[in-house]
Amino acid sequence: MQAAGLGVKEYRYLDTKTLGLDFNGLIEDLKVLWRLGRPPVARSPASGQNAPPRSVILLHVCAHNPTGVDPSPEQWHKIAEVMREQNHFPLFDSAYQGYASGDLDRDAYSVRLFVEKGFELFATQSYAKNLGLYGERIGALNVRRTTFSRALSSHTSTLR
Ligand SMILES: Cc1ncc(COP(=O)(O)O)c(C=O)c1O
């Protein structure tokens, strides 16, 4: 992403003390990403609020690499809520569907939740591990869009 000229910031994820998810840190970082390097856009005189930051957030669908730690369903709900509030755009990375729980459907929970909630999103899928196609470079980019929105068009051109 950096090579493509995008500004990349990290959010907290692993709590090294508990070896579990640093959920509060993750949520806090999703809320203040702009403070980490993206200045807010001009204030809207109507609302007095800063315009939403609209960052693209890379999320692992399941079996997070390299930690192996995934949010619980309740935590995914909260992540989605904050992403909505902040108008972030989800970019899901799925490389181990089936490996976290042993069930392909259960492992798709996160990305399906965002789809149910009406998000537009990108979901990248690698079939290297779960379909035994390592070295074949087989995968897919799935684009979920709801309307021909300007938001998605601008993110698409940024990622292109
Ligand atoms: C989370 C994640 N996404 C993507 C990939 C890359 O997948 P591919 O080998 O199909 O390029 C990996 C590979 O280890 C991965 O762990």
The ligand as a Gaussian input file, in Angstrom:
#p B3LYP/6-31G(d) Opt

LIG

0 1
 C       -3.947000     -12.763000       5.836000
 C       -3.293000     -13.131000       4.543000
 N       -3.750000     -12.566000       3.417000
 C       -3.202000     -12.880000       2.221000
 C       -2.175000     -13.793000       2.124000
 C       -1.581000     -14.064000       0.770000
 O       -2.306000     -14.979000       0.078000
 P       -1.732000     -15.493000      -1.338000
 O       -0.640000     -16.449000      -1.012000
 O       -2.887000     -16.149000      -2.008000
 O       -1.237000     -14.292000      -2.063000
 C       -1.679000     -14.398000       3.257000
 C       -0.597000     -15.360000       3.129000
 O        0.011000     -15.834000       4.007000
 C       -2.246000     -14.052000       4.502000
 O       -1.808000     -14.593000       5.653000

